[in-house]
Amino acid sequence: MTIDDLKNFVVLYQTRNVSDAAVELLMTQSALSKRIHAMENELDTKLISWS
């Protein structure tokens, strides 16, 4: 996990929307989702509800 991963999570938390967060972070929704899933796997816990 990197500082950028934590920044991504914070932006996602603040926007509450993957699409909006991805735009703000200048990345694709897919890339953001993959990074969040990688964080969840590394921490062995759910960080957000994907439903």
CHARMM-style PDB file with segment names, atoms N, HN, CA, C and O in Angstrom:
ATOM      1  N   MET     1       0.855  -1.171   0.000  1.00  0.00      PROA
ATOM      2  CA  MET     1       0.000   0.000   0.000  1.00  0.00      PROA
ATOM      3  C   MET     1       0.902   1.236   0.000  1.00  0.00      PROA
ATOM      4  O   MET     1       1.928   1.296   0.677  1.00  0.00      PROA
ATOM      5  N   THR     2       0.474   2.202  -0.782  1.00  0.00      PROA
ATOM      6  HN  THR     2      -0.360   2.153  -1.332  1.00  0.00      PROA
ATOM      7  CA  THR     2       1.270   3.430  -0.904  1.00  0.00      PROA
ATOM      8  C   THR     2       0.487   4.632  -0.376  1.00  0.00      PROA
ATOM      9  O   THR     2      -0.705   4.538  -0.082  1.00  0.00      PROA
ATOM     10  N   ILE     3       1.173   5.739  -0.265  1.00  0.00      PROA
ATOM     11  HN  ILE     3       2.142   5.815  -0.504  1.00  0.00      PROA
ATOM     12  CA  ILE     3       0.522   6.995   0.116  1.00  0.00      PROA
ATOM     13  C   ILE     3      -0.557   7.338  -0.907  1.00  0.00      PROA
ATOM     14  O   ILE     3      -1.632   7.811  -0.538  1.00  0.00      PROA
ATOM     15  N   ASP     4      -0.280   7.106  -2.185  1.00  0.00      PROA
ATOM     16  HN  ASP     4       0.594   6.722  -2.485  1.00  0.00      PROA
ATOM     17  CA  ASP     4      -1.274   7.373  -3.230  1.00  0.00      PROA
ATOM     18  C   ASP     4      -2.522   6.517  -3.042  1.00  0.00      PROA
ATOM     19  O   ASP     4      -3.636   6.978  -3.292  1.00  0.00      PROA
ATOM     20  N   ASP     5      -2.340   5.277  -2.605  1.00  0.00      PROA
ATOM     21  HN  ASP     5      -1.436   4.902  -2.403  1.00  0.00      PROA
ATOM     22  CA  ASP     5      -3.497   4.418  -2.333  1.00  0.00      PROA
ATOM     23  C   ASP     5      -4.356   5.022  -1.226  1.00  0.00      PROA
ATOM     24  O   ASP     5      -5.584   5.029  -1.321  1.00  0.00      PROA
ATOM     25  N   LEU     6      -3.719   5.519  -0.195  1.00  0.00      PROA
ATOM     26  HN  LEU     6      -2.722   5.513  -0.119  1.00  0.00      PROA
ATOM     27  CA  LEU     6      -4.465   6.152   0.905  1.00  0.00      PROA
ATOM     28  C   LEU     6      -5.177   7.410   0.423  1.00  0.00      PROA
ATOM     29  O   LEU     6      -6.319   7.666   0.805  1.00  0.00      PROA
ATOM     30  N   LYS     7      -4.508   8.190  -0.413  1.00  0.00      PROA
ATOM     31  HN  LYS     7      -3.580   7.982  -0.724  1.00  0.00      PROA
ATOM     32  CA  LYS     7      -5.129   9.395  -0.987  1.00  0.00      PROA
ATOM     33  C   LYS     7      -6.345   9.000  -1.816  1.00  0.00      PROA
ATOM     34  O   LYS     7      -7.396   9.634  -1.728  1.00  0.00      PROA
ATOM     35  N   ASN     8      -6.196   7.949  -2.623  1.00  0.00      PROA
ATOM     36  HN  ASN     8      -5.342   7.434  -2.695  1.00  0.00      PROA
ATOM     37  CA  ASN     8      -7.316   7.469  -3.433  1.00  0.00      PROA
ATOM     38  C   ASN     8      -8.500   7.097  -2.559  1.00  0.00      PROA
ATOM     39  O   ASN     8      -9.639   7.444  -2.873  1.00  0.00      PROA
ATOM     40  N   PHE     9      -8.241   6.395  -1.467  1.00  0.00      PROA
ATOM     41  HN  PHE     9      -7.315   6.113  -1.213  1.00  0.00      PROA
ATOM     42  CA  PHE     9      -9.301   5.987  -0.564  1.00  0.00      PROA
ATOM     43  C   PHE     9      -9.992   7.204   0.050  1.00  0.00      PROA
ATOM     44  O   PHE     9     -11.219   7.240   0.146  1.00  0.00      PROA
ATOM     45  N   VAL    10      -9.217   8.189   0.460  1.00  0.00      PROA
ATOM     46  HN  VAL    10      -8.221   8.161   0.381  1.00  0.00      PROA
ATOM     47  CA  VAL    10      -9.792   9.393   1.068  1.00  0.00      PROA
ATOM     48  C   VAL    10     -10.694  10.121   0.073  1.00  0.00      PROA
ATOM     49  O   VAL    10     -11.801  10.536   0.417  1.00  0.00      PROA
ATOM     50  N   VAL    11     -10.216  10.273  -1.160  1.00  0.00      PROA
ATOM     51  HN  VAL    11      -9.317   9.937  -1.440  1.00  0.00      PROA
ATOM     52  CA  VAL    11     -11.031  10.943  -2.177  1.00  0.00      PROA
ATOM     53  C   VAL    11     -12.308  10.149  -2.439  1.00  0.00      PROA
ATOM     54  O   VAL    11     -13.386  10.732  -2.555  1.00  0.00      PROA
ATOM     55  N   LEU    12     -12.197   8.839  -2.532  1.00  0.00      PROA
ATOM     56  HN  LEU    12     -11.321   8.365  -2.438  1.00  0.00      PROA
ATOM     57  CA  LEU    12     -13.379   8.003  -2.732  1.00  0.00      PROA
ATOM     58  C   LEU    12     -14.346   8.158  -1.564  1.00  0.00      PROA
ATOM     59  O   LEU    12     -15.554   8.276  -1.772  1.00  0.00      PROA
ATOM     60  N   TYR    13     -13.837   8.158  -0.364  1.00  0.00      PROA
ATOM     61  HN  TYR    13     -12.856   8.062  -0.195  1.00  0.00      PROA
ATOM     62  CA  TYR    13     -14.682   8.330   0.821  1.00  0.00      PROA
ATOM     63  C   TYR    13     -15.385   9.688   0.784  1.00  0.00      PROA
ATOM     64  O   TYR    13     -16.574   9.780   1.087  1.00  0.00      PROA
ATOM     65  N   GLN    14     -14.660  10.727   0.419  1.00  0.00      PROA
ATOM     66  HN  GLN    14     -13.693  10.652   0.173  1.00  0.00      PROA
ATOM     67  CA  GLN    14     -15.235  12.072   0.394  1.00  0.00      PROA
ATOM     68  C   GLN    14     -16.299  12.230  -0.690  1.00  0.00      PROA
ATOM     69  O   GLN    14     -17.325  12.873  -0.466  1.00  0.00      PROA
ATOM     70  N   THR    15     -16.059  11.651  -1.847  1.00  0.00      PROA
ATOM     71  HN  THR    15     -15.226  11.129  -2.028  1.00  0.00      PROA
ATOM     72  CA  THR    15     -17.009  11.813  -2.950  1.00  0.00      PROA
ATOM     73  C   THR    15     -18.164  10.816  -2.871  1.00  0.00      PROA
ATOM     74  O   THR    15     -19.254  11.073  -3.381  1.00  0.00      PROA
ATOM     75  N   ARG    16     -17.910   9.666  -2.221  1.00  0.00      PROA
ATOM     76  HN  ARG    16     -17.025   9.457  -1.807  1.00  0.00      PROA
ATOM     77  CA  ARG    16     -18.913   8.600  -2.101  1.00  0.00      PROA
ATOM     78  C   ARG    16     -19.354   8.057  -3.461  1.00  0.00      PROA
ATOM     79  O   ARG    16     -20.439   7.492  -3.594  1.00  0.00      PROA
ATOM     80  N   ASN    17     -18.486   8.241  -4.476  1.00  0.00      PROA
ATOM     81  HN  ASN    17     -17.605   8.700  -4.368  1.00  0.00      PROA
ATOM     82  CA  ASN    17     -18.836   7.810  -5.821  1.00  0.00      PROA
ATOM     83  C   ASN    17     -17.555   7.467  -6.577  1.00  0.00      PROA
ATOM     84  O   ASN    17     -16.669   8.311  -6.712  1.00  0.00      PROA
ATOM     85  N   VAL    18     -17.453   6.230  -7.070  1.00  0.00      PROA
ATOM     86  HN  VAL    18     -18.173   5.545  -6.960  1.00  0.00      PROA
ATOM     87  CA  VAL    18     -16.233   5.785  -7.750  1.00  0.00      PROA
ATOM     88  C   VAL    18     -15.968   6.616  -9.000  1.00  0.00      PROA
ATOM     89  O   VAL    18     -14.825   6.979  -9.278  1.00  0.00      PROA
ATOM     90  N   SER    19     -17.011   6.912  -9.744  1.00  0.00      PROA
ATOM     91  HN  SER    19     -17.939   6.618  -9.518  1.00  0.00      PROA
ATOM     92  CA  SER    19     -16.847   7.682 -10.975  1.00  0.00      PROA
ATOM     93  C   SER    19     -16.307   9.082 -10.689  1.00  0.00      PROA
ATOM     94  O   SER    19     -15.358   9.528 -11.334  1.00  0.00      PROA
ATOM     95  N   ASP    20     -16.909   9.769  -9.730  1.00  0.00      PROA
ATOM     96  HN  ASP    20     -17.680   9.407  -9.207  1.00  0.00      PROA
ATOM     97  CA  ASP    20     -16.456  11.119  -9.380  1.00  0.00      PROA
ATOM     98  C   ASP    20     -15.042  11.107  -8.813  1.00  0.00      PROA
ATOM     99  O   ASP    20     -14.236  11.982  -9.128  1.00  0.00      PROA
ATOM    100  N   ALA    21     -14.743  10.126  -7.987  1.00  0.00      PROA
ATOM    101  HN  ALA    21     -15.398   9.414  -7.732  1.00  0.00      PROA
ATOM    102  CA  ALA    21     -13.406  10.021  -7.413  1.00  0.00      PROA
ATOM    103  C   ALA    21     -12.375   9.771  -8.500  1.00  0.00      PROA
ATOM    104  O   ALA    21     -11.296  10.363  -8.484  1.00  0.00      PROA
ATOM    105  N   ALA    22     -12.699   8.900  -9.439  1.00  0.00      PROA
ATOM    106  HN  ALA    22     -13.575   8.419  -9.452  1.00  0.00      PROA
ATOM    107  CA  ALA    22     -11.776   8.594 -10.527  1.00  0.00      PROA
ATOM    108  C   ALA    22     -11.483   9.832 -11.356  1.00  0.00      PROA
ATOM    109  O   ALA    22     -10.336  10.072 -11.734  1.00  0.00      PROA
ATOM    110  N   VAL    23     -12.508  10.618 -11.641  1.00  0.00      PROA
ATOM    111  HN  VAL    23     -13.440  10.423 -11.335  1.00  0.00      PROA
ATOM    112  CA  VAL    23     -12.307  11.867 -12.397  1.00  0.00      PROA
ATOM    113  C   VAL    23     -11.388  12.804 -11.621  1.00  0.00      PROA
ATOM    114  O   VAL    23     -10.453  13.371 -12.186  1.00  0.00      PROA
ATOM    115  N   GLU    24     -11.650  12.966 -10.337  1.00  0.00      PROA
ATOM    116  HN  GLU    24     -12.410  12.506  -9.877  1.00  0.00      PROA
ATOM    117  CA  GLU    24     -10.825  13.853  -9.506  1.00  0.00      PROA
ATOM    118  C   GLU    24      -9.379  13.377  -9.428  1.00  0.00      PROA
ATOM    119  O   GLU    24      -8.454  14.187  -9.372  1.00  0.00      PROA
ATOM    120  N   LEU    25      -9.191  12.070  -9.425  1.00  0.00      PROA
ATOM    121  HN  LEU    25      -9.942  11.412  -9.470  1.00  0.00      PROA
ATOM    122  CA  LEU    25      -7.850  11.486  -9.307  1.00  0.00      PROA
ATOM    123  C   LEU    25      -7.164  11.285 -10.658  1.00  0.00      PROA
ATOM    124  O   LEU    25      -6.022  10.830 -10.719  1.00  0.00      PROA
ATOM    125  N   LEU    26      -7.870  11.626 -11.740  1.00  0.00      PROA
ATOM    126  HN  LEU    26      -8.798  11.996 -11.690  1.00  0.00      PROA
ATOM    127  CA  LEU    26      -7.341  11.483 -13.100  1.00  0.00      PROA
ATOM    128  C   LEU    26      -6.961  10.035 -13.411  1.00  0.00      PROA
ATOM    129  O   LEU    26      -5.882   9.757 -13.932  1.00  0.00      PROA
ATOM    130  N   MET    27      -7.881   9.115 -13.075  1.00  0.00      PROA
ATOM    131  HN  MET    27      -8.758   9.341 -12.651  1.00  0.00      PROA
ATOM    132  CA  MET    27      -7.671   7.710 -13.369  1.00  0.00      PROA
ATOM    133  C   MET    27      -9.002   7.091 -13.791  1.00  0.00      PROA
ATOM    134  O   MET    27     -10.056   7.706 -13.631  1.00  0.00      PROA
ATOM    135  N   THR    28      -8.951   5.890 -14.322  1.00  0.00      PROA
ATOM    136  HN  THR    28      -8.095   5.390 -14.452  1.00  0.00      PROA
ATOM    137  CA  THR    28     -10.184   5.226 -14.716  1.00  0.00      PROA
ATOM    138  C   THR    28     -10.875   4.635 -13.493  1.00  0.00      PROA
ATOM    139  O   THR    28     -10.251   4.402 -12.457  1.00  0.00      PROA
ATOM    140  N   GLN    29     -12.170   4.398 -13.637  1.00  0.00      PROA
ATOM    141  HN  GLN    29     -12.676   4.587 -14.478  1.00  0.00      PROA
ATOM    142  CA  GLN    29     -12.916   3.752 -12.562  1.00  0.00      PROA
ATOM    143  C   GLN    29     -12.343   2.372 -12.265  1.00  0.00      PROA
ATOM    144  O   GLN    29     -12.240   1.957 -11.111  1.00  0.00      PROA
ATOM    145  N   SER    30     -11.976   1.675 -13.326  1.00  0.00      PROA
ATOM    146  HN  SER    30     -12.060   2.011 -14.264  1.00  0.00      PROA
ATOM    147  CA  SER    30     -11.418   0.334 -13.181  1.00  0.00      PROA
ATOM    148  C   SER    30     -10.117   0.357 -12.381  1.00  0.00      PROA
ATOM    149  O   SER    30      -9.915  -0.466 -11.487  1.00  0.00      PROA
ATOM    150  N   ALA    31      -9.249   1.292 -12.703  1.00  0.00      PROA
ATOM    151  HN  ALA    31      -9.413   1.961 -13.429  1.00  0.00      PROA
ATOM    152  CA  ALA    31      -7.965   1.389 -11.991  1.00  0.00      PROA
ATOM    153  C   ALA    31      -8.186   1.711 -10.511  1.00  0.00      PROA
ATOM    154  O   ALA    31      -7.528   1.143  -9.639  1.00  0.00      PROA
ATOM    155  N   LEU    32      -9.109   2.618 -10.243  1.00  0.00      PROA
ATOM    156  HN  LEU    32      -9.643   3.079 -10.951  1.00  0.00      PROA
ATOM    157  CA  LEU    32      -9.396   2.972  -8.853  1.00  0.00      PROA
ATOM    158  C   LEU    32      -9.973   1.772  -8.105  1.00  0.00      PROA
ATOM    159  O   LEU    32      -9.562   1.484  -6.981  1.00  0.00      PROA
ATOM    160  N   SER    33     -10.906   1.085  -8.715  1.00  0.00      PROA
ATOM    161  HN  SER    33     -11.239   1.319  -9.628  1.00  0.00      PROA
ATOM    162  CA  SER    33     -11.494  -0.093  -8.083  1.00  0.00      PROA
ATOM    163  C   SER    33     -10.440  -1.155  -7.791  1.00  0.00      PROA
ATOM    164  O   SER    33     -10.447  -1.764  -6.721  1.00  0.00      PROA
ATOM    165  N   LYS    34      -9.542  -1.374  -8.735  1.00  0.00      PROA
ATOM    166  HN  LYS    34      -9.537  -0.880  -9.604  1.00  0.00      PROA
ATOM    167  CA  LYS    34      -8.471  -2.355  -8.532  1.00  0.00      PROA
ATOM    168  C   LYS    34      -7.573  -1.966  -7.372  1.00  0.00      PROA
ATOM    169  O   LYS    34      -7.176  -2.826  -6.587  1.00  0.00      PROA
ATOM    170  N   ARG    35      -7.245  -0.689  -7.250  1.00  0.00      PROA
ATOM    171  HN  ARG    35      -7.568   0.010  -7.888  1.00  0.00      PROA
ATOM    172  CA  ARG    35      -6.384  -0.249  -6.156  1.00  0.00      PROA
ATOM    173  C   ARG    35      -7.087  -0.418  -4.805  1.00  0.00      PROA
ATOM    174  O   ARG    35      -6.466  -0.834  -3.827  1.00  0.00      PROA
ATOM    175  N   ILE    36      -8.379  -0.097  -4.755  1.00  0.00      PROA
ATOM    176  HN  ILE    36      -8.883   0.241  -5.550  1.00  0.00      PROA
ATOM    177  CA  ILE    36      -9.125  -0.251  -3.508  1.00  0.00      PROA
ATOM    178  C   ILE    36      -9.230  -1.733  -3.142  1.00  0.00      PROA
ATOM    179  O   ILE    36      -9.069  -2.096  -1.977  1.00  0.00      PROA
ATOM    180  N   HSD    37      -9.499  -2.586  -4.127  1.00  0.00      PROA
ATOM    181  HN  HSD    37      -9.631  -2.291  -5.074  1.00  0.00      PROA
ATOM    182  CA  HSD    37      -9.558  -4.029  -3.867  1.00  0.00      PROA
ATOM    183  C   HSD    37      -8.202  -4.548  -3.387  1.00  0.00      PROA
ATOM    184  O   HSD    37      -8.149  -5.403  -2.503  1.00  0.00      PROA
ATOM    185  N   ALA    38      -7.120  -4.048  -3.949  1.00  0.00      PROA
ATOM    186  HN  ALA    38      -7.162  -3.353  -4.667  1.00  0.00      PROA
ATOM    187  CA  ALA    38      -5.783  -4.462  -3.508  1.00  0.00      PROA
ATOM    188  C   ALA    38      -5.548  -4.050  -2.052  1.00  0.00      PROA
ATOM    189  O   ALA    38      -4.967  -4.807  -1.274  1.00  0.00      PROA
ATOM    190  N   MET    39      -6.002  -2.850  -1.692  1.00  0.00      PROA
ATOM    191  HN  MET    39      -6.475  -2.236  -2.324  1.00  0.00      PROA
ATOM    192  CA  MET    39      -5.883  -2.416  -0.300  1.00  0.00      PROA
ATOM    193  C   MET    39      -6.695  -3.327   0.616  1.00  0.00      PROA
ATOM    194  O   MET    39      -6.229  -3.724   1.684  1.00  0.00      PROA
ATOM    195  N   GLU    40      -7.910  -3.654   0.188  1.00  0.00      PROA
ATOM    196  HN  GLU    40      -8.288  -3.331  -0.679  1.00  0.00      PROA
ATOM    197  CA  GLU    40      -8.756  -4.532   0.994  1.00  0.00      PROA
ATOM    198  C   GLU    40      -8.093  -5.896   1.190  1.00  0.00      PROA
ATOM    199  O   GLU    40      -8.132  -6.459   2.284  1.00  0.00      PROA
ATOM    200  N   ASN    41      -7.491  -6.420   0.134  1.00  0.00      PROA
ATOM    201  HN  ASN    41      -7.459  -5.964  -0.755  1.00  0.00      PROA
ATOM    202  CA  ASN    41      -6.805  -7.707   0.240  1.00  0.00      PROA
ATOM    203  C   ASN    41      -5.602  -7.619   1.166  1.00  0.00      PROA
ATOM    204  O   ASN    41      -5.369  -8.514   1.978  1.00  0.00      PROA
ATOM    205  N   GLU    42      -4.842  -6.544   1.043  1.00  0.00      PROA
ATOM    206  HN  GLU    42      -5.032  -5.817   0.383  1.00  0.00      PROA
ATOM    207  CA  GLU    42      -3.663  -6.380   1.890  1.00  0.00      PROA
ATOM    208  C   GLU    42      -4.033  -6.241   3.356  1.00  0.00      PROA
ATOM    209  O   GLU    42      -3.347  -6.773   4.229  1.00  0.00      PROA
ATOM    210  N   LEU    43      -5.122  -5.524   3.627  1.00  0.00      PROA
ATOM    211  HN  LEU    43      -5.679  -5.092   2.918  1.00  0.00      PROA
ATOM    212  CA  LEU    43      -5.560  -5.300   5.003  1.00  0.00      PROA
ATOM    213  C   LEU    43      -6.488  -6.398   5.513  1.00  0.00      PROA
ATOM    214  O   LEU    43      -6.812  -6.450   6.700  1.00  0.00      PROA
ATOM    215  N   ASP    44      -6.911  -7.275   4.603  1.00  0.00      PROA
ATOM    216  HN  ASP    44      -6.648  -7.233   3.639  1.00  0.00      PROA
ATOM    217  CA  ASP    44      -7.822  -8.370   4.930  1.00  0.00      PROA
ATOM    218  C   ASP    44      -9.110  -7.864   5.579  1.00  0.00      PROA
ATOM    219  O   ASP    44      -9.581  -8.415   6.574  1.00  0.00      PROA
ATOM    220  N   THR    45      -9.669  -6.797   4.989  1.00  0.00      PROA
ATOM    221  HN  THR    45      -9.286  -6.349   4.181  1.00  0.00      PROA
ATOM    222  CA  THR    45     -10.929  -6.241   5.470  1.00  0.00      PROA
ATOM    223  C   THR    45     -11.594  -5.450   4.353  1.00  0.00      PROA
ATOM    224  O   THR    45     -10.930  -5.000   3.419  1.00  0.00      PROA
ATOM    225  N   LYS    46     -12.895  -5.285   4.455  1.00  0.00      PROA
ATOM    226  HN  LYS    46     -13.434  -5.651   5.214  1.00  0.00      PROA
ATOM    227  CA  LYS    46     -13.633  -4.457   3.496  1.00  0.00      PROA
ATOM    228  C   LYS    46     -13.513  -2.994   3.906  1.00  0.00      PROA
ATOM    229  O   LYS    46     -13.739  -2.637   5.062  1.00  0.00      PROA
ATOM    230  N   LEU    47     -13.154  -2.161   2.943  1.00  0.00      PROA
ATOM    231  HN  LEU    47     -12.970  -2.452   2.004  1.00  0.00      PROA
ATOM    232  CA  LEU    47     -13.059  -0.731   3.203  1.00  0.00      PROA
ATOM    233  C   LEU    47     -14.324   0.004   2.792  1.00  0.00      PROA
ATOM    234  O   LEU    47     -14.713   0.993   3.413  1.00  0.00      PROA
ATOM    235  N   ILE    48     -14.968  -0.500   1.724  1.00  0.00      PROA
ATOM    236  HN  ILE    48     -14.651  -1.303   1.220  1.00  0.00      PROA
ATOM    237  CA  ILE    48     -16.222   0.100   1.268  1.00  0.00      PROA
ATOM    238  C   ILE    48     -17.177  -0.997   0.856  1.00  0.00      PROA
ATOM    239  O   ILE    48     -16.767  -2.126   0.583  1.00  0.00      PROA
ATOM    240  N   SER    49     -18.453  -0.660   0.812  1.00  0.00      PROA
ATOM    241  HN  SER    49     -18.786   0.257   1.033  1.00  0.00      PROA
ATOM    242  CA  SER    49     -19.464  -1.568   0.309  1.00  0.00      PROA
ATOM    243  C   SER    49     -19.662  -1.278  -1.161  1.00  0.00      PROA
ATOM    244  O   SER    49     -19.975  -0.146  -1.530  1.00  0.00      PROA
ATOM    245  N   TRP    50     -19.484  -2.288  -2.017  1.00  0.00      PROA
ATOM    246  HN  TRP    50     -19.230  -3.207  -1.717  1.00  0.00      PROA
ATOM    247  CA  TRP    50     -19.543  -2.098  -3.458  1.00  0.00      PROA
ATOM    248  C   TRP    50     -20.950  -2.223  -4.016  1.00  0.00      PROA
ATOM    249  O   TRP    50     -21.123  -2.171  -5.234  1.00  0.00      PROA
ATOM    250  N   SER    51     -21.952  -2.384  -3.181  1.00  0.00      PROA
ATOM    251  HN  SER    51     -21.812  -2.426  -2.191  1.00  0.00      PROA
ATOM    252  CA  SER    51     -23.320  -2.550  -3.685  1.00  0.00      PROA
ATOM    253  C   SER    51     -24.021  -1.248  -3.916  1.00  0.00      PROA
ATOM    254  OT1 SER    51     -25.177  -1.236  -4.339  1.00  0.00      PROA
TER     255      SER     51
END
